[in-house]
Structures are given as structure tokens and as C-alpha cells.
Amino acid sequence: MNAENKERIRVCLRSSASYPTVMNEQVLLEPVRRTRLREEAAEQIKALIRSGQLRPGDKLPSERELVNQLAVSRASVREALRMLENMGLLTVKPGNGTYVREVPIDALVDPLASWLLERKEALLHLLEAREIIEPQIAALAARRATPQAIQSMEEALAEAARQAQAGNTEGMAQAIVTFHHLITEAANNHILLRILSTIADLLAESMQETLRIPGRPGKSLANHRRILAAIRAGDAATASTAMRQHLRSVQEDVLAEIG
């Protein structure tokens, strides 16, 4: 990389604090804290390409430098670079290094928006089905939940809050799925429990993605706390309403995200 190119990238990086850097040794990439390390590493590099801070022809740092700056393993870096190469964003020149390619527009579409668009119909149908079933489940739980069941719900929601604070959407999604399962168990209806169990995997996958919508984790926690408060109070009508409002809130955010 020539001196002019290096200086241009340094200026770009100094002028934009919102993006981590792969090109300047003095301004490091942010350490990856989530569990999907290769995806997070790839997304940081992709963000620089999307913003124009990395341009076609720019050379990436060495594998060792990326390992140090991203604070992930060499295997995670290799997997991230392979992902970006498969997406058409990078090209590897043996013995010379990894370079940014001319980037097709569709390769830069936000991955969350892409996921939501590809699954829009299925996701909206899932939310529609849940709105038919889960408010009534919440109402039954408010009438039938034992103190032990309520304590388990409180623990699941506390775990969701811890995972949200850590920025771990996967962990938060798992805790929220557990919370909904506990509500269904508390409703004490084995048919409803079996129905919800059949969509558990789809629910977990969709929740992991919708929780990545900006602001969604905070809304989700607030909504689930209202649901739990109503169940704890034995207020079936309020529990049902709170669950319905929560599901409609998710639908509104999904539609707003995909436009």
C-alpha cells in the first residue's frame, strides 16, 4: 500500500469514531465480545467497506494483526475472511495478501434486513399465530401459576437482562424462549405446551434476529416485565393484554426495519 493510500485511510478513521479500524495500528478494532466470533469479526471489516473507509484495491492488515486487533483466534479471523471472500468482498492474492474487491451493491445490504426480508412472510405468520395463542396462555398462567413457577420466570427474565447488558442477543433470546416456555408450563395445559414446543426452534431463531433490531432488547425486557408483573398479580386480563401488546410491538419493529 502506498503512502498516500495509508494517509487517506488514517484520515477517514480519525474522522469517524463510530467505526473501528483495521488499517491503523494506533486505533484498534473493537474486541469481539459475542459468541459468534467469525460473524462479528466479518461484520466489523464489512462495515469499513460499506462506509467507504476501505476501498477497492486496499490491502488488509496481516492475519496476525487482525488477530491482535479483533482479539479473536486465528481460526476465527480465517473464517471471517473466507466468509467475506465468498461474499465477493475480498480477494486473496497468494503470497501478496488480502485485498478489497469492487463491491456489488447487494453484497453490502445489512444482513439483518436481508434476513428479515427473506423470511418476512414466515416471521409475520409466526407472530400472527403467537398473537392468537399466547395472550390466552398468559391469562391462564396468571390464574394457575404457582409461586415456584413465578420464581422460575423471574430467574429467566433476570438472565435475559444479564445477557442484554452483556450485548449477547443469542443468550438473551435463549432466556426469553425459556421465559415463554415457563409461562406455557404455568398455564397447565398439556395441549398448549405441545403446540408451543413444535415452534420452539423457529421461535428461538426469529427471536435471535429480531433482538438485533436497534432498541429491541430494551423494549423486549420492558414488555416481558409487564407480562410477569400481571402473572404475579394474578391479573389474567392484564397478562393477556400485555402479551398481545408485546407481540404487536415486535411486528411493528420488524416492519419498520424492512421498510
N, C-alpha and C positions, 0 to 999 in steps of 0.2 A: 504494500500500500504506500503511495507516495505521500510526501509531507503535506501537500495541500489537502488531500483527502482526509488525512488524520485530523488536521486542524478543523476542517468543516464539521466533522463528527463531534469533536470536543465542544465546539461552539453550540451545536444542537443540543448536546447533552446538558451543558451548563444552563441552557435557556429553558429547559423543560424538566422540572423536578418530579413530574408525575410519572416519568418513565425511567426504569433502571437502565444501566448501561452495560453493553458487552464490549465496547470499544475503548474505554478509557480506564486505565489501571487505577486512577485516583478516585473514580466514582464507581462503586461496585454495584453489581446486580444484587437484588434483594435475596437473602437466603430463602429457600423454599421451605414452607412450614407445613404444607398439607400432605396428605398421604399419597396423592397421585403425582409423584415427583416428576416423571418424564413429561406429563401433560403441562404441569406448571412451568417447568423449565422451557419447554417448547413455546408456551404462550408468552413468556417474557421476551424471547427473541422475536416472536411473531409480532408483538406489539411494537417493537422498534422498526420492523419492516413496514407495518401498517401506517405508522406515524411519519414515515419518510426519513427517519434518523439513520436507518440502514437502507442504502440504495443499491440498485442493481450494479454488480461488479465489486461491491465492498467485500472485503475478506473478514471472516470471523476470527476471533482470537483462537489460540490453540486449544486443544481438548483439555490440557492441564489448567489453563487459565479459566476456562468455563467451569471446570470442576470447583476451583477455588472461589470464583465469584458467585456461583449459584449455590454453593455449599451442598452439593449433592454428589453422589458417587459417579465414577467414570462410566459405569454401565447406564445410569440414568441420562447422562449427557449424550452418550452414543445413541440411545433410543430416541431422545428428543430430536437430535439432528437427523436421524433416519426418518422420523415422522415428518419433519419439515421438508426433507428431500423428496419423500413420497408425495407430499402435497404440491410439489413443484416450486417451492420457495427457495431451496438451496441446491447448489450443485457441488459435488466433491471432485476436486482435481487431484488425483493420486500424486503424492509427493510434493504438492503445492499448497493444499489447504482447502477450506470450505468457503464458498462464495455465495452471495445473494444473487438470485436469478431475476430476470424480468418476470414480474409477478402478475398472473392473471387476476382480474378483479374478484372473481368468485372464490379464489383461494383465501381472500382476506376477510370474507364475511365472518362476522362474530360467530364463534362456534355455538354459543348458547342460542342465539337467534336461529341458526341453522337447525339445531336440534329441535327447537320448538316448532319451526315451520314444517319440518319433515314429519313431525308427529302431532301436528295441530289437531287434526280430527280425532285421533285416538285419545289425546290428552283431554280435549273438551268433552268427549263421550265419557271418559273416566270420571271427570268432575261432575258431569250430569248424573251419572249413576250414583256417585257418592252422595250427591245432594238429595237424592231420593231416599237413600238408605240411612246414612249416618246421623242426620238430625234425630230420627226416631231412636236410633241406638243410644245416642247421648241422653235422650229423655228417659229411656229405660234404665240406663246406668244411674241417673240421678235418683231414681226410685229404688234401685236394688243394690247399689254399691255398698260393700262392707267397709268398715274402717281400714282393714288391711288392703283392700283394693284401692282405696283412695290414697293410702300411703305409697303404694307402688306407682300410681300415676304421678304423684308428687316427685318421687325419685326419678322417674323417666323424664319429666319436664325439667328437673334440675340438671340432669345430664345433658339435655338438649341445650340448655342455657350455657353450660360449660363449653360444649362443643362450638356453639355460636361465638362465644367470646374468643375461642382459640382460632376462629376462622376456618373450622373444619366442617364444611357443608355435608360431607358424607356421614360423618359422625353424628351431626345434628339430625340428618334425615333418618338415620337408624333409630335414634332415640325417639323421634316423633312417631315413626311407624310403630315402635313399641308402645308408645302412649295410646295410639288409636287401638291397638290390639287389646290393651288393658281395659279400655272403655268398653270394647265389644265383649270381653270376658265378663265385665261387671254387669252388663245387660242381662247376663244369664239366659241366653237364648242360643242353643247349640246350632240351629239352622243359620242364624245370622253370623255366627262365628265361622261357620264353614264357608259361607258366601264371601266374607271378607278375606278369609285365608286364600281363596282362589285368586285374588287380585293383589296379594301381598307383594309379590315381586314387581309387578307393574307399578304399584303404589310407591315402592321404595325407589325405583328408577326415576319416576317422574318427579318425586319429591327432591331427589338429589339435584336435579336440573333446575326446578323452579326456585329452589332456595338460593341459586346463584343469581337470580334477578336482584339488582341493587335495591336494598331496603327490605327485601322479602324476609330475611331471617328475623328482624326485629318485629315486623308485623305478625309473623307466624307465632313467635313467642307470646306476644300480647294476646292474640286470638285464643291460643291454647290455654293461657292462664284464665281467660274469661270462661272458657268451657269447663275447666277444672273447678273454678270457684262455684259455678252453678251446680255441678255434680256434687261437690262437697256440701253445698247448702240444701241439697235435695230438691232443687227447683227444676222440675222437668221441662217446663215451658221455656225458661231462660236458657237451659242447656241446649235444647233443640234450636232455638233462635241463634245462639252463639255459634253452634256448629255450622248452621246454614250461612251465616254471615262470613265465617271463616272461608268456606268453600267458594263463595262468591267473590271474596277478596282475592283468592288465588286466581280465579278465572279472569278477573279484571286486570290483574298484573300480567298474566300471560298474554292477553290480547293487546295490552299496551306495549309489551316488549316486542311483539312481532309486527305490530302496526296494522 
